[in-house]
């Protein structure tokens, strides 16, 4: 069962200060886990939604690289 309340930031800090060292360590571990989870999710979503090159674009890039390499040799 969860009780949802609107509390101010100062009240939250006061509640955290009232926790034991063990409880504070657990809270810190949970916050770190949540941050890592959201970061990895957003990075994964970003990478999966990123645009990709078409076969034609890859071919053009390869040809351009070859032309640049040829130009450098001269």
Secondary structure, DSSP 8 states (H G I E B T S, - for coil): --------HHHHHHHHHTS-HHHHHHHHHHHHHHHHHHHHHHHHHHHHHS----HHHHHHHHHHHHHHHHHHH-
